[in-house]
Amino acid sequence: MTEIKSEVAVIALAFATLWLLVAISLSFAASRRIRRAQVVLDTAQTAAALLAAAPARPLLLARDRKIEADEALLRKIGLTGEPTRIEELADGERGLESGDLASLVNELESAALTGASVTRSVRIAGSNRVLEVRGGPAPMPCEPGAMLLWFFDTSEAEQEKVELAQRLEDTGSALDALTHLIEAAPFPMWYRGPDLQLGLVNSAFVTAVEAPSAAVVIKNGIELIDAPGSSNGAKAAAQRALAENRPLSRNQPATIGGERRMLRLVDVPLGGGAVAGFAIDIQELEDARFELSRYIEGQRELADRMTAGAAQFDPDRSLSFFNRPFAIMAQLDPDWLSEKPEFDRVLERMREHGRLPETRDFPQWKAERRGWFTSPEEALEEEWILANGDHLRVVGQPLPDGGLRLFFEDRTEQVRLASARDTLLRVRTATFDNLFEGIGVFAADGRLYLWNRRFCSFWDLDESWLGEHPRVDELVPAMAQRLVNPTAAAQLRELVRAATNERRQGSGRLSMVDGSHFEFASVPLPDGNALFTMIDVTDSTRIQFALRERTTALEEADRVRTDFVANMSYELRTPLTSIGGFAQMLAGGYAGKLVPAAADYVGAILESVARLSRLIDDVLDLTQGEQRKVTIEHERIDLAGLVRNIVERMDEGAREKGLQLIPTIDPSTGVVIGDARRLRESIEHVLRNAIAYTDNGSVALDASGDNEGVMIKISDTGQGIDAEDQRRVFERFARIGGGRGEAALGLGLPLTRQFVEAHGGTVDLQSRKGAGTTVTIVLPRRP
């Protein structure tokens, strides 16, 4: 038994030992598994924390469209339940947009077959939030065909993208607008890169440098203004702008378009070492500045020539300018004034010389004048009466910059003249009262405010009533009672109104009931009033009536004389025709052959008959032409040939007097349309007069023409005509200076003017005593 117990104890001990070993190894194994589980748990927790902090939320999509979605994703898209299928991610107004989800599902089905990845944006319904979906086949141990999707919230990124795109578009538009603005700028503009070489120029720059294109300017580095080696060079100026990191401007002359212009060049440093610049033409500004300086100098010179004194003080009250009249009026030394003394010192020095008015409190008076510098008034004016009786008018003008300009006008003479004027007014009143004319002065409102005694007596008005200065409307009824035609009084009112309001003169004549006659006139005065004058013309009216009757009688006598001359001319023509006819028969041998002496007598008779016939025709033409319009023929006339024929006929008579007849007939004389007979007679009359009144020397005839007309000039070296007689040479039957032959009858020149004017031409006479006479006939080509 004891052995059995010992074996059992050994076996128990062995079993216990074995169990202990197993327990120990199991403990070690369990410990290792616990550590591994803890590592897995820690890893899982870390992965869960990383997944929770990740910017994307996962979603597992099975082949049968069942899903396992992250709770955060469901909350993000607005779903409160737990959807099991992908179609349930769109739930009306919640979840994803149905259209975006449908497109995503279609793309996922295709990707599940091909194993491709998916990237797509979907929108959340009812909001502007956007999710970007990225996914691909799910890793093991997921079943084949499953897709693992990651949802990224890109709303802010999309918004930033849209804003960035908009800003980019706005920046591009602004850049385009700025580029067009630079290109359209009327002044040169340019851009320099970090190497300070030209990289961009506008059209104005290209035009200024006279280059064919901007590319040529940039390629050749043509500068608008460049002075190599000078600090004023274009690149040197750009370097200075970069070095000082501020815009720099300078003025330089340049030749633009062949003209010398002054330009203001501005260089502006940009980021990255680039420099932009532009040039503005300031030539007009320079010209204006020059003109302003000339104007200021001119004003100073003008001020020196003014009779009024002028002085200007700066804001610090120092004298900056004065003219000579001021120095004279103030009795101050110009050299002292040139030292620019202070305002108070100038007043004190003027007081020492007695050129200020006397005042009890001079410091207070001076302080008040010092206040003119800051006075809000545009101008301050004072009258200074000096101790010696001089009167000065002082005008102070505060300047915008705080200075003061003073003007001094010596009115001493004006005051004296004003006193003299008062005396003259009294003299004028006495003079008006003793004039023969009636005078009334009406104000602009029609009131009578000045008159003389004649005015009262002519109209029989009460002087005390006139002292109330009645209006012209009140005077008209009283004046109408004195007129033969009472309605004519209204004319006086209109004349006064026209003179005062319209500044228009007027005149007329009035007849009074007592038989007197008056001429009146209304004259606008410089002060806006109207002067009404009346003068008694009763005697002159009677004389005028008598002269008018005498003139009528003279005109009737002249008409009777003209009729008598015309009738006598007709009566003389009949016996003259008989005498001429019988003489021609005798000359023709009808009464037998005449002895030589008888033939000479008959020839003299025929010559006298022809001359007398010509004179009678001239008289008839002259008298009939005055009574009725001259009728002329319209025929084509070779005027050059006509003048040449006249010269040939007159040449013999000129040679008999020892004169030389010099014709100059230009081919341009040509042809005119008119009456050949009357034109021949017109030229013959003038030429005959020239020969008759010339004792020695020559007579010249010049004929020429143009497209409009013909000019015939006949000049002689005769005795000439007095200036007072030249007005009468074209009067019919006028005898000038003891005429000779036919010229003594005074028919030639009047007939010439009558015939030429009938053709639409003119006749002009120029003569000087002792220097000959020139008659110019101008004829149009067609009457």
C-alpha positions in Angstrom: 0.0 0.0 0.0 2.8 2.3 0.9 4.4 1.6 -2.5 1.1 2.2 -4.2 0.7 5.5 -2.4 4.3 6.4 -3.3 3.7 5.7 -7.0 0.5 7.6 -6.8 2.3 10.5 -5.2 5.0 10.4 -7.8 2.4 10.3 -10.5 0.5 13.1 -8.9 3.7 15.0 -8.5 4.6 14.4 -12.1 1.1 15.3 -13.3 1.2 18.5 -11.1 4.6 19.3 -12.5 3.4 18.7 -16.0 0.2 20.8 -15.4 2.4 23.5 -13.9 4.5 23.5 -17.0 1.5 23.6 -19.2 0.0 26.4 -17.1 3.2 28.3 -17.4 3.5 27.9 -21.1 -0.2 28.7 -21.5 0.4 31.8 -19.4 3.3 32.8 -21.6 1.2 32.2 -24.7 -1.7 34.1 -23.2 0.6 36.9 -22.3 1.9 37.1 -25.9 -1.6 37.1 -27.3 -2.7 39.8 -24.9 0.3 41.9 -26.0 -0.5 41.2 -29.6 -4.2 42.1 -29.0 -3.1 45.2 -27.3 -0.9 46.2 -30.2 -3.8 45.4 -32.6 -6.2 47.4 -30.4 -3.8 50.3 -30.2 -3.3 50.1 -34.0 -7.1 50.0 -34.5 -7.6 52.9 -32.2 -4.8 54.9 -33.9 -6.4 54.0 -37.3 -9.8 55.1 -36.0 -8.4 58.3 -34.7 -6.6 58.9 -38.0 -9.7 58.0 -39.9 -11.8 60.4 -37.8 -9.2 63.2 -38.3 -8.9 62.5 -42.0 -10.4 65.1 -44.5 -12.1 62.3 -46.3 -15.0 60.0 -45.2 -15.0 56.3 -46.5 -17.9 54.4 -48.1 -17.8 50.7 -49.1 -19.9 49.7 -52.1 -20.6 46.0 -52.6 -21.4 44.4 -56.0 -25.1 44.3 -55.2 -25.0 48.1 -54.5 -25.2 47.6 -50.7 -23.1 50.1 -48.8 -21.3 50.5 -45.5 -21.1 54.3 -44.9 -19.3 56.3 -42.3 -21.7 58.0 -39.8 -19.8 61.4 -40.2 -20.4 61.1 -44.0 -24.1 60.6 -43.5 -24.3 63.5 -41.2 -22.3 65.7 -43.7 -24.8 64.9 -46.5 -27.8 65.5 -44.2 -29.1 61.9 -43.8 -30.4 60.8 -40.3 -31.1 57.1 -41.0 -28.7 54.3 -42.0 -29.1 53.8 -45.8 -28.2 50.2 -47.0 -28.0 50.9 -50.7 -26.2 53.5 -52.6 -29.5 54.8 -54.2 -30.7 55.8 -50.7 -27.9 58.4 -50.5 -30.3 60.7 -52.4 -33.5 61.4 -50.4 -35.3 64.3 -52.1 -34.3 67.5 -50.4 -31.6 65.7 -48.4 -28.5 63.7 -49.3 -26.8 64.0 -52.6 -28.3 65.5 -55.7 -30.1 62.7 -57.6 -28.6 63.6 -60.9 -25.0 63.7 -59.6 -25.6 60.4 -57.7 -27.0 58.7 -60.9 -23.9 59.8 -62.9 -21.6 58.6 -60.0 -23.4 55.1 -59.9 -23.0 54.7 -63.7 -19.3 55.6 -63.5 -18.8 53.1 -60.6 -20.5 50.3 -62.4 -18.1 50.8 -65.3 -15.1 51.1 -63.0 -16.1 47.8 -61.2 -15.9 46.0 -64.5 -12.6 47.5 -65.6 -11.0 48.0 -62.3 -10.3 51.7 -63.0 -10.4 54.4 -60.4 -13.1 57.0 -60.1 -12.9 60.8 -59.5 -16.1 62.8 -59.6 -17.7 65.8 -57.9 -21.2 65.6 -56.4 -23.4 68.2 -54.8 -25.3 68.0 -51.6 -29.0 68.8 -52.1 -30.3 72.1 -50.8 -26.9 73.7 -50.3 -24.0 74.9 -52.3 -21.6 72.3 -50.8 -19.6 70.1 -53.1 -18.0 66.7 -52.4 -15.2 65.2 -54.5 -15.5 61.4 -54.7 -12.4 59.4 -55.3 -12.3 55.6 -55.3 -11.3 52.3 -56.8 -11.6 48.5 -56.2 -11.7 47.7 -52.5 -8.7 45.9 -51.1 -8.8 42.4 -49.6 -10.5 40.8 -47.7 -13.5 42.6 -49.4 -15.3 40.6 -52.0 -14.3 41.1 -55.6 -16.2 43.9 -57.5 -16.5 45.9 -54.3 -15.5 49.6 -54.5 -14.0 51.7 -51.7 -15.0 55.4 -52.1 -13.6 58.4 -50.3 -15.7 61.6 -50.0 -13.7 64.9 -49.8 -15.5 68.1 -48.8 -14.2 70.5 -51.5 -16.8 73.2 -51.0 -14.3 75.8 -49.7 -11.8 74.8 -52.3 -14.4 75.0 -55.0 -15.5 78.4 -53.7 -11.9 79.6 -53.6 -11.4 78.1 -57.1 -14.4 80.0 -58.4 -13.2 83.2 -56.6 -9.7 82.6 -57.9 -11.0 82.1 -61.4 -13.1 85.3 -61.1 -10.2 87.2 -59.8 -8.0 85.8 -62.5 -10.6 86.8 -65.1 -11.0 90.3 -63.5 -7.2 90.6 -63.4 -7.0 89.5 -67.1 -9.7 92.0 -68.0 -8.0 94.8 -66.0 -4.7 93.8 -67.6 -6.3 93.9 -71.1 -7.9 97.3 -70.3 -4.6 98.6 -68.9 -2.8 97.3 -72.0 -5.3 99.0 -74.3 -5.1 102.2 -72.1 -1.4 102.2 -72.4 -1.5 101.6 -76.1 -4.1 104.4 -76.6 -2.3 106.9 -74.4 -1.5 110.0 -76.3 1.9 110.2 -74.7 4.8 107.8 -74.8 4.9 105.0 -72.2 7.4 102.1 -71.8 8.4 99.2 -69.6 12.0 98.0 -68.8 12.9 94.6 -67.5 15.4 93.9 -64.7 18.1 94.3 -67.3 16.7 97.9 -67.9 16.2 97.0 -71.6 13.0 98.1 -73.2 10.4 95.4 -73.1 7.2 97.2 -74.0 6.4 100.5 -75.7 3.1 102.0 -76.9 2.2 103.6 -80.2 2.9 107.1 -79.0 6.5 106.0 -78.2 6.9 104.5 -81.7 5.5 107.6 -83.3 7.8 109.9 -81.3 11.0 108.0 -82.2 9.7 107.7 -85.8 10.2 103.9 -85.9 8.2 101.6 -88.1 6.9 99.4 -85.3 7.3 98.6 -81.6 9.2 95.4 -82.4 11.9 97.5 -84.1 12.1 99.9 -81.2 12.6 97.0 -78.7 15.0 95.1 -80.9 17.2 98.1 -81.6 16.8 99.6 -78.1 15.7 103.0 -79.5 15.4 105.4 -76.7 13.0 108.4 -76.6 15.8 110.5 -75.1 19.3 109.2 -74.6 22.5 110.9 -73.7 25.2 108.2 -73.6 27.6 108.6 -70.7 25.3 111.3 -69.1 23.5 111.1 -65.9 20.4 112.2 -67.8 20.4 109.1 -69.9 17.3 106.9 -70.0 18.9 103.9 -68.3 20.7 106.0 -65.8 17.4 107.6 -64.7 15.9 104.2 -64.4 18.8 103.0 -62.2 18.4 106.0 -60.0 14.6 105.3 -59.6 15.5 101.7 -58.6 18.2 102.8 -56.2 16.0 105.3 -54.5 12.9 103.1 -54.8 10.6 106.0 -55.6 9.3 107.6 -58.8 11.7 110.2 -60.3 10.8 112.9 -62.8 13.0 115.2 -64.9 12.5 117.7 -67.7 14.4 117.3 -70.9 14.1 118.8 -74.4 13.5 116.4 -77.4 12.8 116.7 -81.1 9.3 115.2 -81.8 7.9 115.3 -85.3 10.6 117.8 -86.4 9.7 120.2 -83.5 11.7 121.0 -80.4 9.5 120.1 -77.4 10.1 120.0 -73.7 9.1 116.7 -72.1 8.6 115.6 -68.5 10.0 112.1 -68.1 8.9 109.9 -65.2 10.5 106.6 -64.1 8.5 104.4 -61.7 10.3 101.4 -60.0 8.3 98.1 -60.1 8.8 94.9 -58.2 11.5 92.5 -59.4 13.8 95.2 -60.6 11.6 96.4 -63.5 10.9 100.0 -64.3 8.0 101.7 -66.0 8.0 105.2 -67.4 6.0 107.8 -69.4 6.7 111.1 -71.0 4.4 114.1 -71.0 4.7 117.0 -73.4 4.9 120.1 -71.3 5.9 122.5 -74.0 2.6 124.4 -73.7 3.2 124.5 -69.9 6.7 125.9 -70.5 5.3 128.4 -73.0 2.5 129.3 -70.5 5.1 129.7 -67.8 7.2 131.9 -70.0 4.2 133.9 -71.0 3.2 134.3 -67.3 6.6 135.6 -66.5 6.4 138.0 -69.4 2.9 138.9 -68.2 4.1 139.6 -64.7 7.0 141.7 -66.1 4.5 143.5 -68.3 2.2 144.1 -65.3 5.1 145.5 -63.4 6.1 147.8 -66.4 2.5 148.8 -66.7 2.2 149.5 -63.0 5.3 151.8 -63.4 3.5 153.6 -66.2 0.2 154.0 -64.2 -0.7 157.3 -62.8 -2.0 155.4 -59.7 0.4 154.2 -57.0 0.6 150.5 -56.4 2.3 148.6 -53.6 2.2 144.9 -52.7 3.1 143.2 -49.4 3.9 139.6 -48.8 2.2 137.5 -46.1 5.0 138.4 -43.7 4.0 142.1 -44.4 7.3 142.9 -46.1 7.0 145.1 -49.2 7.5 143.0 -52.3 6.6 145.4 -55.1 6.0 149.1 -55.7 5.8 151.4 -58.6 7.2 154.9 -59.2 3.9 156.7 -58.6 3.6 155.1 -55.2 7.1 156.3 -54.2 6.1 159.8 -55.4 2.8 159.9 -53.7 4.2 158.5 -50.4 7.3 160.7 -50.8 9.5 157.8 -49.9 13.0 157.0 -51.2 12.9 154.2 -53.9 16.2 152.9 -52.6 14.7 152.5 -49.1 11.6 150.9 -50.5 13.8 148.4 -52.4 15.0 147.1 -49.0 11.5 145.6 -48.6 10.5 147.4 -45.4 7.7 146.0 -43.2 4.2 147.4 -43.5 4.2 149.3 -40.2 7.6 150.9 -41.1 6.2 152.1 -44.4 3.2 153.7 -42.6 5.4 155.3 -40.1 7.7 156.8 -42.7 4.7 158.1 -44.7 3.4 159.7 -41.5 6.8 161.4 -41.0 6.4 162.9 -44.5 2.8 164.0 -43.9 1.3 161.5 -46.3 -1.2 160.0 -43.9 -4.4 161.6 -42.5 -4.2 163.1 -39.1 -5.5 160.8 -36.3 -5.6 161.0 -32.5 -4.6 157.4 -31.9 -2.1 156.4 -34.6 -1.2 153.0 -33.1 -4.9 152.0 -33.2 -5.3 153.4 -36.7 -2.2 151.5 -37.8 -3.5 148.3 -36.2 -6.8 148.6 -38.1 -5.0 149.0 -41.4 -2.8 146.0 -40.5 -6.1 144.0 -40.2 -6.6 144.5 -43.9 -4.2 141.5 -44.5 -6.7 139.1 -43.0 -9.9 140.9 -43.9 -12.7 138.8 -45.5 -13.7 141.6 -47.8 -12.6 141.5 -51.4 -11.6 145.2 -51.3 -11.5 147.9 -48.8 -11.6 151.6 -49.8 -10.9 154.8 -47.9 -10.5 158.5 -48.6 -7.4 160.1 -47.0 -7.5 163.8 -46.6 -4.0 165.0 -45.9 -2.9 168.0 -43.9 -1.8 169.9 -47.1 -5.3 169.5 -48.7 -4.4 166.5 -50.9 -7.1 163.9 -51.4 -5.9 160.3 -51.7 -8.2 157.4 -52.6 -6.8 154.2 -51.1 -8.0 150.7 -52.1 -6.8 147.6 -50.2 -7.1 144.2 -51.8 -6.3 141.2 -49.5 -4.6 138.5 -51.5 -5.3 134.7 -51.3 -1.8 134.0 -50.0 -2.2 136.3 -47.0 -0.6 139.3 -48.7 -2.0 142.7 -49.4 -2.1 144.9 -52.5 -2.7 148.7 -52.1 -3.6 151.2 -54.8 -3.2 154.9 -54.2 -5.1 157.4 -56.5 -4.4 161.1 -56.2 -7.9 162.7 -56.4 -6.9 166.2 -55.5 -7.5 167.4 -59.0 -10.8 165.5 -59.2 -12.0 167.2 -56.1 -11.1 170.5 -57.6 -12.8 169.5 -60.8 -15.9 168.5 -58.9 -16.1 172.0 -57.5 -15.6 173.4 -60.9 -18.3 171.1 -62.2 -20.8 172.5 -59.8 -19.9 175.9 -61.1 -20.3 174.7 -64.7 -23.7 173.2 -63.9 -24.9 176.6 -62.7 -23.4 178.1 -65.8 -25.1 175.4 -68.0 -28.5 176.2 -66.4 -28.1 179.9 -67.2 -26.9 179.0 -70.7 -29.9 176.7 -71.3 -32.3 179.3 -70.3 -30.8 181.8 -72.9 -30.7 179.4 -75.9 -33.0 179.8 -78.8 -33.7 176.1 -78.8 -36.2 174.4 -76.5 -34.4 171.7 -74.5 -35.8 168.9 -72.4 -34.0 166.0 -70.9 -35.9 162.8 -70.1 -34.7 160.1 -67.7 -34.8 156.4 -68.6 -38.1 156.1 -66.8 -39.6 158.7 -69.1 -39.7 161.6 -66.5 -38.7 165.1 -67.5 -36.0 166.2 -65.1 -34.3 169.1 -67.0 -35.7 171.8 -69.3 -35.2 175.4 -70.2 -37.5 178.4 -70.5 -37.9 178.1 -74.3 -39.3 174.6 -73.8 -41.9 176.0 -71.4 -42.8 178.9 -73.7 -43.0 176.7 -76.9 -45.5 174.4 -75.3 -47.1 176.9 -73.0 -46.6 174.8 -69.9 -46.7 175.7 -66.3 -43.1 175.7 -64.9 -44.3 174.8 -61.4 -46.0 171.7 -62.8 -42.8 170.7 -64.7 -41.0 171.0 -61.3 -42.9 167.8 -60.3 -41.0 166.0 -63.1 -44.0 164.6 -65.0 -43.7 161.6 -67.2 -43.8 161.9 -71.0 -47.2 160.2 -71.0 -48.6 163.1 -68.9 -47.0 165.7 -71.2 -48.5 164.3 -74.4 -52.1 165.5 -73.7 -50.8 169.0 -72.8 -48.7 169.2 -75.9 -51.5 167.9 -78.2 -53.4 171.1 -77.5 -50.7 173.2 -79.3 -50.5 171.1 -82.4 -52.3 171.4 -85.7 -52.4 167.6 -85.8 -53.0 166.6 -82.1 -52.2 162.9 -82.9 -48.6 163.9 -83.7 -48.0 164.3 -79.9 -47.8 160.5 -79.6 -44.8 160.6 -81.9 -42.9 162.5 -79.2 -43.6 159.8 -76.7 -42.2 157.1 -79.1 -39.1 159.2 -79.8 -38.3 159.5 -76.1 -38.9 155.8 -75.6 -36.7 154.9 -78.6 -33.9 157.2 -77.3 -33.9 155.9 -73.7 -34.6 152.2 -74.2 -33.3 151.5 -77.8 -30.6 154.2 -77.8 -31.9 155.3 -81.2 -32.0 158.9 -82.6 -35.1 160.4 -84.1 -36.2 163.7 -85.6 -39.3 165.3 -87.2 -41.3 168.5 -87.8 -44.2 169.9 -86.0 -46.8 172.6 -87.0 -48.4 174.6 -84.2 -51.9 176.1 -84.2 -50.4 179.6 -84.2 -48.7 179.0 -87.6 -45.2 178.4 -86.3 -43.1 175.4 -87.4 -40.6 173.5 -85.3 -38.0 170.9 -86.0 -37.3 168.5 -83.2 -34.8 165.7 -82.5 -34.3 163.1 -79.8 -30.7 162.1 -79.0 -29.7 159.3 -76.6 -27.2 160.6 -73.9 -24.3 158.5 -72.5 -25.9 158.4 -69.1 -29.0 156.6 -70.4 -31.1 159.7 -70.6 -32.6 161.3 -73.8 -32.1 164.9 -75.0 -35.2 166.4 -76.7 -34.5 169.6 -78.7 -36.9 172.0 -80.6 -35.9 174.8 -82.9 -38.2 177.4 -84.5 -37.9 177.0 -88.3 -40.9 179.1 -89.2 -38.8 181.5 -91.3 -36.7 178.8 -92.9 -39.9 176.9 -93.8 -41.2 179.9 -95.7 -37.9 180.3 -97.5 -37.8 176.7 -98.3 -41.3 176.9 -99.8 -40.2 179.8 -102.0 -37.1 177.9 -103.1 -39.1 174.9 -103.9 -41.4 177.0 -106.2 -38.3 178.5 -107.9 -36.8 175.0 -108.5 -40.1 173.9 -110.0 -40.1 176.9 -112.3 -36.4 176.2 -113.3 -37.2 172.6 -114.1 -40.1 173.6 -116.2 -37.9 176.1 -118.0 -35.3 173.5 -118.6 -37.9 171.1 -120.0 -39.2 173.9 -122.3 -35.7 174.6 -123.5 -35.0 170.9 -124.2 -38.3 170.7 -126.1 -37.4 173.8 -128.0 -33.9 172.5 -128.9 -35.4 169.2 -130.1 -38.1 170.9 -132.2 -35.6 173.3 -133.6 -33.3 170.4 -134.5 -36.2 168.8 -136.4 -37.0 172.0 -138.1 -33.4 172.6 -139.1 -33.0 169.1 -140.6 -35.6 169.8 -143.4 -34.0 172.8 -145.0 -30.6 171.3 -144.3 -31.5 168.2 -146.2 -32.6 170.4 -149.2 -29.4 172.4 -149.1 -27.4 169.2 -149.0 -29.3 167.6 -151.8 -29.0 170.6 -154.2 -25.3 171.0 -153.4 -24.8 167.3 -154.2 -26.6 167.8 -157.5 -24.4 170.8 -158.3 -21.3 168.8 -157.4 -22.6 166.0 -159.6 -22.9 168.3 -162.7 -26.6 168.3 -163.0 -26.6 172.1 -163.7 -23.6 171.9 -165.9 -19.9 171.7 -165.3 -18.7 174.0 -162.5 -15.7 176.2 -162.7 -13.0 175.2 -160.1 -13.9 178.1 -157.8 -17.6 177.1 -157.8 -16.7 173.4 -157.2 -14.7 174.5 -154.1 -17.7 176.5 -152.9 -20.0 173.5 -153.4 -17.5 171.3 -151.5 -17.4 173.7 -148.6 -21.2 173.7 -148.6 -21.4 169.9 -148.5 -18.8 169.8 -145.7 -20.7 172.4 -143.6 -24.0 170.5 -144.3 -22.4 167.2 -143.1 -21.0 168.9 -140.0 -24.3 170.6 -139.2 -26.2 167.3 -139.8 -23.9 165.6 -137.3 -24.5 168.3 -134.7 -28.2 168.1 -135.2 -28.1 164.3 -134.8 -26.1 164.7 -131.6 -28.5 167.2 -130.2 -31.5 165.0 -131.0 -29.7 161.9 -129.5 -28.8 163.9 -126.3 -32.3 165.4 -125.8 -34.2 162.2 -126.7 -31.9 160.1 -124.5 -32.8 162.2 -121.4 -36.5 161.9 -122.1 -36.6 158.2 -122.7 -34.2 155.2 -122.6 -31.7 154.9 -125.4 -32.5 152.0 -127.7 -29.4 150.2 -129.0 -28.9 147.6 -131.7 -27.4 144.2 -130.7 -24.9 143.1 -133.4 -21.5 141.5 -133.5 -18.8 144.2 -133.7 -15.1 143.7 -134.4 -14.2 146.4 -131.9 -10.5 146.2 -132.7 -11.3 146.9 -136.4 -13.7 149.6 -135.4 -11.2 151.4 -133.3 -8.5 151.0 -136.0 -10.8 152.6 -138.6 -11.6 155.5 -136.3 -7.9 156.1 -135.7 -7.3 156.1 -139.5 -10.1 158.7 -140.0 -8.8 161.0 -137.2 -5.2 160.7 -138.1 -5.3 163.3 -140.8 -6.9 165.9 -138.5 -4.2 165.2 -135.8 -1.4 165.6 -138.3 -2.9 169.0 -139.5 -2.4 170.2 -135.9 1.0 168.8 -135.7 0.0 166.1 -133.2 1.1 162.5 -133.2 -1.8 160.0 -132.8 -0.4 156.8 -131.2 -2.8 153.8 -131.3 -2.1 150.6 -129.3 -4.7 148.0 -130.1 -4.2 144.7 -128.4 -5.5 141.5 -130.0 -7.4 140.9 -126.8 -9.8 143.7 -127.7 -11.8 141.2 -129.7 -15.5 141.3 -130.4 -18.4 142.9 -128.5 -22.2 142.8 -128.9 -23.7 146.3 -129.3 -24.6 149.2 -131.5 -21.8 149.9 -133.9 -22.9 153.4 -134.9 -23.2 154.6 -131.3 -20.0 153.0 -130.2 -18.2 154.6 -133.1 -19.7 158.0 -132.3 -18.7 157.6 -128.6 -15.1 156.9 -129.4 -15.0 159.6 -132.0 -16.4 162.2 -129.6 -13.7 161.5 -127.0 -10.9 161.3 -129.6 -12.1 164.5 -131.3 -12.1 166.3 -127.9 -8.6 165.1 -127.2 -7.3 166.5 -130.5 -9.3 169.7 -130.1 -7.9 170.5 -126.7 -4.3 169.4 -127.4 -2.0 172.0 -129.1 1.2 170.0 -129.1 2.5 166.7 -128.1 0.5 163.5 -128.8 -2.8 161.7 -128.3 -2.6 158.0 -127.3 -5.3 155.4 -127.7 -4.9 152.0 -125.9 -7.5 149.2 -126.4 -7.3 145.9 -124.6 -9.8 143.4 -123.1 -10.4 140.2 -121.2 -13.2 137.6 -120.9 -15.5 140.1 -119.1 -15.1 143.3 -121.2 -13.0 145.8 -123.1 -11.2 148.9 -121.9 -10.4 151.8 -124.3 -8.2 154.5 -122.8 -7.6 157.8 -124.6 -4.9 160.1 -123.2 -3.7 163.5 -124.4 -1.0 166.0 -123.4 -3.3 169.0 -123.6 -3.9 171.7 -121.1 -6.1 169.6 -118.8 -9.3 170.5 -116.9 -9.6 172.3 -113.6 -10.9 170.2 -110.7 -14.1 172.3 -110.3 -14.8 171.9 -114.1 -14.4 168.1 -114.0 -17.8 167.8 -112.3 -19.5 169.5 -115.3 -17.8 167.9 -118.3 -20.6 165.3 -118.6 -23.4 167.9 -118.4 -25.1 168.6 -121.6 -24.4 171.9 -123.3 -21.7 172.7 -120.7 -18.9 174.9 -122.0 -15.6 174.2 -120.2 -12.7 176.6 -120.4 -13.5 178.2 -123.7 -13.9 175.1 -125.8 -12.9 174.9 -129.4 -14.8 173.8 -132.5 -17.5 171.2 -131.8 -16.2 170.6 -128.3 -17.4 174.0 -127.4 -21.0 172.9 -127.6 -20.6 170.4 -124.8 -22.2 167.5 -126.7 -19.4 165.0 -127.0 -18.8 163.7 -123.5 -22.4 163.7 -122.4 -23.4 161.7 -125.5 -20.4 159.3 -124.9 -21.6 158.6 -121.4 -25.2 158.2 -122.6 -24.3 155.7 -125.3 -21.7 153.7 -123.2 -24.1 153.4 -120.2 -26.8 152.2 -122.5 -24.4 149.3 -123.3 -23.9 148.7 -119.6 -20.4 150.3 -119.5 -18.8 153.2 -117.7 -16.9 156.3 -118.6 -14.3 157.8 -116.3 -12.3 161.0 -116.7 -9.0 161.8 -115.0 -7.4 165.2 -115.6 -4.9 167.6 -114.0 -4.4 171.2 -115.0 -1.4 171.4 -117.3 -0.8 167.6 -117.3 -3.4 166.4 -119.9 -6.6 164.3 -119.7 -7.3 160.6 -119.7 -10.8 159.2 -120.6 -11.4 155.5 -119.9 -14.3 153.7 -121.6 -15.1 150.2 -120.2 -17.6 148.1 -122.2 -18.9 144.6 -121.4 -18.7 141.9 -124.0 -22.5 141.8 -124.0 -24.9 144.6 -122.9 
